[in-house]
């Protein structure tokens, strides 16, 4: 079967393409722009072309007929009449979002789904669970939404018992699954274009938990969702003293590590005491306080909760070395800013300086004005610590000056083609 992935450079679609290839399918795909992910997939032997015109997909179909077109949820939001979807409909090609294909692979291979979901922390916690399973020498299949140093972003391993999955709530994607175990990393209203109210968002999580055989959640989230006491629910306390003993920077990272330990212990029966030393050695993943150069880090953070998580780790690192903390912030999507601007407040408290660059735009309403850095900075409790900036030579010079002075510089924001993260990689290089 030939499966064609539209938006193959996405952090969810790309790993699924690799999984499908390893599971024995013929795989190809397209994306609207070149990125590190599209280049990596090409290096793995997957045919990827840049551009998503009718002519391009027609050429692929003529060379080898497409049996199934799998597309990113973002595709229909950005272009309801997308030429690749129109081509699939006109030619009778099966087409669906990624969840249908993943469910087919899980069901055909009789895998148990270990799903990590939540507004923040799910990528890190998913990666931590993968790390734990690998160090227990257990064969696993998985998909995670960031590059990791100890494996590809997505892989299918014959003989696996578990499929470990970063289960995203965007477009209600997670409601397509019925996990053996779901682990909830943390809940805070997001994806406002999908969930118009906080109640809608929370109700979706209640439904997801109801579809899971067993769930592990934090006490604060259990209270928010008003989950009833049940034998199918394990509730964790964030004041457990064992969490503080975990050797990871940042309180939120330590909590993510504890959740991963609990999930793997539940699935494998491995004692927690055996898992904690393994999680202490967790090497991290891309864009989660990832070191690009000496004292220069990048961190994927685009909601107040995620920013505070990154700040927690960065402040501990800076304090340990006696450094000033400099932040470069790139908001992700203008539509999100309309909802979260009032919540910025003390988000960057502790930073000596914040350079606020223009918002990374994706799936925007063309009739809504884009909020500029100068318009967003006043929502900070102390706007004096921040200044508008552009991603240009001047910003590069500021970064070098701060690094020369011994400061810790952390970029927070989006990922993908044209983002602050990719610009930093090109200018300063990966470590």
ABEGO torsion letter per residue (X at the ends): XBBBBBGAABAAAAAAAAAAAAAGBBBBEBBABBBAAAAAAAAAGBBBBBEBBAAAAAAAAAABBBABBBBBAAAAAABAABAAAAAAAAAGBBBBBAAAAAAAAAAAAGBBBBBBBEABGAAAAAAAAAAAAAAAGBBBBBBBABBBAAEBABBBBBGBABBBBBBBABGGAAAABBBABBBBAEBBBBGAAABABAAAAAAAAAAAAAABABBBBBAAAAAAAGBBBBAABBBBBAABAAAAABBBBEAAAAAAAAAAAAAAAAAAGBBAAAAAAAAAABAEBBGBGBBABBGBBBBBBABAAAAAAAAAAAAAAAAAAGBBBBBBBBBBEAAAAAAAAAAAEAAABGBABBBBBBBBBBGBBAABBBBBAAAAAAABABAAABBBBBBBAAAAAAAAAAAAAGBBBBBBEBBEBGBAAAAAAAAAEBX
